[in-house]
Amino acid sequence: MDTDELDWNRTLREQWEHHWDHQLRARLEGLTDDEYFWSPVPDAWSVRPRGSSTAQTQAGTGDFTIDYAFPEPVPPAFTTIAWRLGHVIVGVLAARNAAHFGAPAASYESWEYAGGAATALDQLETQLDRWLTGVRELGPAELRTPIGDKEPFPEAPMADLVLHIHRELIHHLSEVCLLRDLYRHTNGATR
């Protein structure tokens, strides 16, 4: 096939959609609150009831906040499933949906973090749907257009951002799956 005829939008979406449909979605089903909040190490960053964190900084509105510090500690803090989902939902997806696809403004400070696994997975599905709807509408010219000052590399084309977001999703959600496996093996749970 001639690369001039290649449907780049479909190719970019399929990178994520295939991974989601065939590897991740089923692995996230049935996530429990115990798994969501579980920490295999002391002092892991998490999503916590407001006022209960000892992290340098807590962000968010509502009854739950997410732990973080700036600058990030060295070595980086270990993070729970709750934290990793919060990062993906807000920092990877919701902020980009707002910056590029007209979704409501979103930041770590303004987000209402999920107090349980089911709510977090609902938030994830909502943000994924918004992201893919926005990406689906990008034509060849938009995929080549520089992303601008909303991102750290303003001269990069939108296609680079799409690839970056998909790598982030694959990376962090695979970590969530690994933590679920560790939880099950540590706590004797069966799938």
LODOTOR-787692 format. One record per residue: residue number from 1; x, y, z of N, C-alpha, C in turn. Coordinates in steps of 0.02 Angstrom, whole numbers, padded with zeros to 5 digits. Layout:
N
{rec NUM {X Y Z} {X Y Z} {X Y Z}};
...
//
This chain:
191
{rec 1 {00042 -00059 00000} {00000 00000 00000} {00044 00062 00000}};
{rec 2 {00025 00110 -00038} {00059 00174 -00042} {00046 00212 00023}};
{rec 3 {00099 00238 00056} {00090 00273 00120} {00047 00336 00112}};
{rec 4 {00042 00364 00052} {-00002 00421 00042} {-00075 00402 00052}};
{rec 5 {-00091 00339 00045} {-00160 00315 00052} {-00173 00287 00122}};
{rec 6 {-00122 00280 00163} {-00130 00252 00229} {-00175 00296 00272}};
{rec 7 {-00222 00267 00307} {-00266 00303 00352} {-00230 00310 00420}};
{rec 8 {-00192 00365 00426} {-00151 00375 00486} {-00194 00381 00549}};
{rec 9 {-00251 00411 00544} {-00294 00417 00602} {-00314 00348 00628}};
{rec 10 {-00336 00305 00584} {-00355 00237 00604} {-00295 00200 00633}};
{rec 11 {-00238 00207 00602} {-00177 00173 00626} {-00159 00196 00696}};
{rec 12 {-00162 00261 00709} {-00147 00287 00775} {-00197 00263 00827}};
{rec 13 {-00261 00265 00810} {-00312 00242 00857} {-00306 00168 00872}};
{rec 14 {-00291 00129 00821} {-00287 00057 00830} {-00230 00038 00877}};
{rec 15 {-00177 00079 00880} {-00123 00065 00927} {-00152 00059 00998}};
{rec 16 {-00194 00105 01018} {-00225 00104 01084} {-00283 00055 01087}};
{rec 17 {-00330 00061 01039} {-00391 00022 01042} {-00378 -00054 01045}};
{rec 18 {-00329 -00077 01007} {-00313 -00149 01009} {-00289 -00169 01078}};
{rec 19 {-00245 -00130 01107} {-00219 -00145 01174} {-00275 -00144 01226}};
{rec 20 {-00318 -00094 01222} {-00374 -00088 01268} {-00422 -00147 01261}};
{rec 21 {-00442 -00161 01200} {-00492 -00213 01188} {-00467 -00283 01202}};
{rec 22 {-00403 -00296 01190} {-00378 -00364 01193} {-00331 -00379 01252}};
{rec 23 {-00311 -00327 01288} {-00266 -00340 01343} {-00286 -00307 01409}};
{rec 24 {-00310 -00245 01406} {-00321 -00208 01469} {-00391 -00211 01496}};
{rec 25 {-00441 -00199 01455} {-00509 -00192 01481} {-00529 -00251 01526}};
{rec 26 {-00520 -00312 01502} {-00539 -00370 01542} {-00498 -00375 01606}};
{rec 27 {-00435 -00352 01604} {-00392 -00356 01663} {-00413 -00306 01718}};
{rec 28 {-00450 -00254 01698} {-00473 -00205 01748} {-00541 -00221 01776}};
{rec 29 {-00579 -00265 01744} {-00646 -00282 01768} {-00642 -00311 01838}};
{rec 30 {-00689 -00291 01879} {-00694 -00318 01946} {-00644 -00290 01995}};
{rec 31 {-00610 -00236 01977} {-00563 -00204 02023} {-00600 -00186 02087}};
{rec 32 {-00573 -00209 02143} {-00605 -00196 02208} {-00576 -00134 02241}};
{rec 33 {-00612 -00108 02289} {-00586 -00051 02328} {-00523 -00071 02366}};
{rec 34 {-00520 -00134 02391} {-00459 -00156 02426} {-00399 -00153 02380}};
{rec 35 {-00406 -00177 02318} {-00352 -00173 02270} {-00335 -00101 02253}};
{rec 36 {-00386 -00061 02242} {-00379 00009 02222} {-00335 00047 02272}};
{rec 37 {-00346 00037 02337} {-00309 00074 02388} {-00249 00037 02415}};
{rec 38 {-00239 -00026 02398} {-00186 -00068 02427} {-00117 -00040 02412}};
{rec 39 {-00074 -00044 02463} {-00005 -00023 02454} {00041 -00078 02480}};
{rec 40 {00084 -00104 02436} {00131 -00156 02458} {00191 -00129 02495}};
{rec 41 {00199 -00062 02498} {00255 -00031 02533} {00230 00027 02576}};
{rec 42 {00266 00042 02629} {00246 00100 02670} {00254 00166 02631}};
{rec 43 {00213 00214 02648} {00219 00282 02623} {00209 00289 02547}};
{rec 44 {00173 00243 02517} {00159 00249 02446} {00111 00307 02435}};
{rec 45 {00118 00341 02378} {00070 00392 02360} {00005 00358 02339}};
{rec 46 {-00051 00391 02356} {-00116 00362 02340} {-00167 00418 02332}};
{rec 47 {-00229 00398 02325} {-00287 00442 02332} {-00314 00427 02401}};
{rec 48 {-00325 00480 02441} {-00343 00469 02511} {-00400 00516 02531}};
{rec 49 {-00436 00497 02584} {-00485 00543 02611} {-00451 00609 02629}};
{rec 50 {-00484 00663 02613} {-00456 00730 02626} {-00433 00735 02699}};
{rec 51 {-00372 00761 02707} {-00345 00772 02774} {-00307 00713 02803}};
{rec 52 {-00305 00656 02768} {-00272 00597 02796} {-00202 00584 02767}};
{rec 53 {-00181 00624 02719} {-00117 00613 02686} {-00060 00645 02725}};
{rec 54 {-00001 00614 02720} {00060 00643 02747} {00107 00665 02691}};
{rec 55 {00084 00662 02629} {00125 00683 02572} {00137 00758 02575}};
{rec 56 {00192 00780 02543} {00209 00851 02542} {00151 00893 02516}};
{rec 57 {00117 00868 02465} {00062 00906 02435} {00005 00858 02421}};
{rec 58 {-00057 00882 02430} {-00117 00845 02412} {-00157 00891 02367}};
{rec 59 {-00186 00862 02315} {-00224 00902 02268} {-00292 00870 02257}};
{rec 60 {-00340 00913 02238} {-00406 00888 02220} {-00461 00923 02259}};
{rec 61 {-00520 00917 02231} {-00580 00943 02264} {-00619 00884 02290}};
{rec 62 {-00669 00896 02329} {-00710 00841 02353} {-00680 00806 02414}};
{rec 63 {-00703 00745 02425} {-00685 00708 02486} {-00617 00674 02483}};
{rec 64 {-00588 00667 02423} {-00525 00632 02414} {-00474 00676 02379}};
{rec 65 {-00411 00667 02397} {-00356 00703 02365} {-00304 00653 02341}};
{rec 66 {-00261 00677 02295} {-00206 00636 02270} {-00141 00663 02298}};
{rec 67 {-00095 00618 02316} {-00030 00637 02344} {00018 00656 02288}};
{rec 68 {00060 00706 02301} {00116 00720 02257} {00163 00769 02290}};
{rec 69 {00219 00782 02257} {00268 00831 02280} {00301 00862 02219}};
{rec 70 {00320 00924 02226} {00357 00957 02173} {00415 00994 02204}};
{rec 71 {00475 00978 02183} {00492 00929 02132} {00480 00858 02157}};
{rec 72 {00475 00812 02110} {00464 00742 02126} {00523 00716 02167}};
{rec 73 {00510 00676 02218} {00565 00650 02259} {00610 00602 02219}};
{rec 74 {00672 00595 02242} {00719 00548 02213} {00738 00499 02268}};
{rec 75 {00725 00435 02260} {00689 00404 02204} {00615 00423 02206}};
{rec 76 {00581 00414 02150} {00509 00430 02149} {00470 00387 02199}};
{rec 77 {00416 00415 02224} {00374 00378 02270} {00342 00319 02235}};
{rec 78 {00331 00265 02272} {00292 00209 02245} {00219 00233 02244}};
{rec 79 {00181 00211 02195} {00111 00234 02190} {00063 00175 02186}};
{rec 80 {00005 00185 02216} {-00047 00133 02217} {-00087 00133 02152}};
{rec 81 {-00131 00085 02145} {-00176 00083 02088} {-00218 00147 02087}};
{rec 82 {-00243 00168 02145} {-00283 00229 02149} {-00244 00289 02121}};
{rec 83 {-00182 00296 02141} {-00141 00352 02116} {-00130 00346 02041}};
{rec 84 {-00112 00287 02018} {-00098 00277 01946} {-00160 00291 01904}};
{rec 85 {-00218 00268 01927} {-00280 00283 01890} {-00294 00359 01892}};
{rec 86 {-00283 00390 01950} {-00293 00463 01954} {-00247 00500 01906}};
{rec 87 {-00186 00478 01901} {-00138 00509 01854} {-00162 00501 01782}};
{rec 88 {-00182 00441 01764} {-00204 00428 01695} {-00267 00468 01680}};
{rec 89 {-00315 00466 01725} {-00379 00499 01714} {-00369 00575 01706}};
{rec 90 {-00331 00604 01750} {-00324 00678 01751} {-00265 00702 01709}};
{rec 91 {-00205 00681 01726} {-00145 00708 01694} {-00135 00685 01623}};
{rec 92 {-00154 00623 01608} {-00144 00597 01541} {-00204 00614 01496}};
{rec 93 {-00265 00603 01521} {-00324 00610 01478} {-00363 00675 01487}};
{rec 94 {-00390 00688 01547} {-00436 00744 01556} {-00404 00811 01538}};
{rec 95 {-00342 00822 01559} {-00308 00885 01543} {-00298 00892 01467}};
{rec 96 {-00283 00837 01433} {-00274 00839 01360} {-00341 00846 01325}};
{rec 97 {-00393 00814 01351} {-00459 00823 01322} {-00481 00896 01326}};
{rec 98 {-00465 00928 01382} {-00481 00999 01389} {-00439 01043 01343}};
{rec 99 {-00375 01028 01339} {-00330 01070 01299} {-00341 01063 01224}};
{rec 100 {-00362 01005 01202} {-00364 00992 01130} {-00433 00976 01101}};
{rec 101 {-00480 00956 01143} {-00544 00932 01116} {-00605 00965 01148}};
{rec 102 {-00595 01022 01180} {-00652 01061 01205} {-00687 01034 01266}};
{rec 103 {-00656 00987 01301} {-00686 00960 01363} {-00677 01013 01419}};
{rec 104 {-00714 01005 01473} {-00706 01052 01529} {-00635 01053 01556}};
{rec 105 {-00613 01110 01580} {-00546 01117 01609} {-00535 01064 01663}};
{rec 106 {-00474 01038 01665} {-00458 00986 01714} {-00385 00992 01735}};
{rec 107 {-00373 00985 01799} {-00304 00985 01826} {-00304 00942 01889}};
{rec 108 {-00244 00925 01911} {-00239 00887 01973} {-00272 00924 02031}};
{rec 109 {-00266 00990 02031} {-00294 01030 02085} {-00370 01035 02083}};
{rec 110 {-00399 01034 02023} {-00472 01045 02017} {-00512 00980 02012}};
{rec 111 {-00480 00923 02010} {-00515 00860 01998} {-00547 00833 02061}};
{rec 112 {-00605 00802 02054} {-00637 00767 02109} {-00619 00693 02102}};
{rec 113 {-00571 00671 02142} {-00544 00604 02137} {-00593 00552 02163}};
{rec 114 {-00590 00494 02132} {-00635 00439 02149} {-00617 00409 02217}};
{rec 115 {-00668 00399 02258} {-00659 00368 02323} {-00667 00293 02321}};
{rec 116 {-00670 00264 02261} {-00676 00192 02254} {-00661 00170 02183}};
{rec 117 {-00649 00106 02176} {-00627 00078 02112} {-00680 00087 02057}};
{rec 118 {-00742 00073 02071} {-00794 00077 02019} {-00800 00148 01992}};
{rec 119 {-00797 00198 02034} {-00801 00267 02012} {-00740 00286 01970}};
{rec 120 {-00681 00262 01991} {-00620 00276 01953} {-00624 00245 01884}};
{rec 121 {-00648 00184 01879} {-00654 00151 01814} {-00706 00187 01770}};
{rec 122 {-00759 00212 01800} {-00808 00252 01762} {-00775 00316 01736}};
{rec 123 {-00736 00350 01778} {-00701 00410 01756} {-00652 00394 01700}};
{rec 124 {-00618 00338 01705} {-00571 00317 01653} {-00608 00306 01587}};
{rec 125 {-00662 00269 01588} {-00701 00256 01527} {-00725 00322 01496}};
{rec 126 {-00749 00368 01537} {-00773 00432 01511} {-00718 00471 01477}};
{rec 127 {-00660 00474 01509} {-00604 00512 01479} {-00576 00477 01417}};
{rec 128 {-00574 00410 01418} {-00552 00374 01358} {-00600 00387 01300}};
{rec 129 {-00665 00386 01313} {-00714 00399 01260} {-00704 00469 01231}};
{rec 130 {-00693 00519 01275} {-00682 00587 01251} {-00619 00591 01209}};
{rec 131 {-00566 00559 01232} {-00503 00560 01197} {-00511 00530 01127}};
{rec 132 {-00540 00470 01124} {-00546 00436 01059} {-00594 00473 01013}};
{rec 133 {-00646 00504 01039} {-00691 00544 00997} {-00652 00602 00967}};
{rec 134 {-00611 00635 01008} {-00570 00691 00982} {-00520 00668 00931}};
{rec 135 {-00485 00614 00945} {-00435 00588 00898} {-00468 00567 00833}};
{rec 136 {-00525 00534 00838} {-00561 00509 00778} {-00577 00567 00729}};
{rec 137 {-00587 00626 00755} {-00606 00683 00713} {-00546 00719 00682}};
{rec 138 {-00485 00698 00698} {-00426 00730 00670} {-00413 00704 00600}};
{rec 139 {-00410 00750 00553} {-00392 00732 00484} {-00317 00735 00475}};
{rec 140 {-00294 00718 00415} {-00222 00718 00401} {-00189 00786 00416}};
{rec 141 {-00221 00840 00399} {-00192 00907 00412} {-00186 00919 00487}};
{rec 142 {-00238 00901 00525} {-00236 00912 00598} {-00183 00869 00631}};
{rec 143 {-00173 00809 00606} {-00122 00765 00635} {-00052 00793 00624}};
{rec 144 {-00043 00833 00571} {00022 00863 00557} {00031 00932 00590}};
{rec 145 {-00023 00961 00616} {-00020 01028 00645} {00017 01028 00711}};
{rec 146 {00063 01076 00723} {00097 01080 00788} {00046 01088 00844}};
{rec 147 {00060 01056 00900} {00012 01056 00956} {00010 01122 00993}};
{rec 148 {00062 01163 00988} {00060 01229 01019} {00080 01228 01092}};
{rec 149 {00072 01286 01124} {00098 01297 01191} {00058 01262 01246}};
{rec 150 {00010 01222 01230} {-00027 01183 01280} {00013 01123 01303}};
{rec 151 {00068 01109 01269} {00109 01050 01283} {00182 01070 01289}};
{rec 152 {00223 01028 01321} {00294 01045 01329} {00333 01051 01264}};
{rec 153 {00312 01018 01210} {00347 01021 01146} {00300 01051 01094}};
{rec 154 {00292 01118 01094} {00241 01150 01054} {00248 01140 00978}};
{rec 155 {00308 01127 00954} {00317 01117 00882} {00302 01047 00858}};
{rec 156 {00293 01000 00905} {00278 00931 00887} {00208 00927 00854}};
{rec 157 {00200 00884 00805} {00135 00877 00774} {00086 00839 00820}};
{rec 158 {00023 00850 00809} {-00029 00817 00849} {-00021 00741 00848}};
{rec 159 {00001 00713 00793} {00012 00640 00790} {00062 00618 00843}};
{rec 160 {00113 00658 00857} {00160 00641 00909} {00126 00639 00978}};
{rec 161 {00082 00687 00990} {00046 00687 01054} {00002 00625 01059}};
{rec 162 {-00033 00607 01006} {-00076 00548 01008} {-00034 00486 01025}};
{rec 163 {00023 00478 00992} {00067 00422 01008} {00091 00424 01080}};
{rec 164 {00109 00483 01104} {00132 00490 01173} {00078 00470 01222}};
{rec 165 {00017 00495 01212} {-00038 00479 01258} {-00051 00404 01257}};
{rec 166 {-00050 00373 01199} {-00062 00301 01196} {-00007 00262 01231}};
{rec 167 {00055 00284 01225} {00110 00252 01262} {00100 00260 01337}};
{rec 168 {00079 00319 01358} {00066 00331 01429} {00011 00285 01455}};
{rec 169 {-00043 00279 01416} {-00098 00236 01436} {-00075 00163 01442}};
{rec 170 {-00041 00139 01392} {-00017 00070 01392} {00030 00059 01451}};
{rec 171 {00075 00105 01461} {00125 00100 01515} {00091 00098 01584}};
{rec 172 {00053 00149 01600} {00025 00154 01667} {-00030 00103 01681}};
{rec 173 {-00071 00088 01632} {-00123 00038 01645} {-00095 -00032 01648}};
{rec 174 {-00039 -00045 01616} {-00004 -00109 01624} {00024 -00114 01695}};
{rec 175 {00048 -00058 01722} {00070 -00057 01792} {00012 -00073 01839}};
{rec 176 {-00046 -00047 01824} {-00105 -00062 01865} {-00118 -00137 01864}};
{rec 177 {-00114 -00168 01806} {-00125 -00240 01800} {-00072 -00278 01840}};
{rec 178 {-00010 -00256 01837} {00043 -00289 01876} {00029 -00283 01951}};
{rec 179 {00006 -00225 01973} {-00010 -00217 02044} {-00069 -00262 02064}};
{rec 180 {-00117 -00270 02019} {-00172 -00317 02033} {-00145 -00388 02041}};
{rec 181 {-00099 -00408 01997} {-00069 -00474 02003} {-00032 -00482 02069}};
{rec 182 {00007 -00431 02088} {00044 -00433 02151} {-00004 -00437 02210}};
{rec 183 {-00058 -00398 02208} {-00108 -00400 02261} {-00136 -00471 02269}};
{rec 184 {-00156 -00501 02213} {-00185 -00568 02215} {-00136 -00620 02243}};
{rec 185 {-00074 -00616 02221} {-00025 -00665 02245} {-00006 -00653 02317}};
{rec 186 {-00004 -00591 02337} {00014 -00574 02406} {-00042 -00591 02454}};
{rec 187 {-00104 -00581 02431} {-00161 -00590 02476} {-00199 -00655 02464}};
{rec 188 {-00173 -00699 02422} {-00204 -00764 02411} {-00269 -00761 02372}};
{rec 189 {-00283 -00707 02340} {-00346 -00700 02303} {-00341 -00738 02236}};
{rec 190 {-00398 -00758 02211} {-00400 -00790 02145} {-00437 -00746 02098}};
{rec 191 {-00423 -00755 02035} {-00456 -00714 01984} {-00520 -00746 01962}};
//
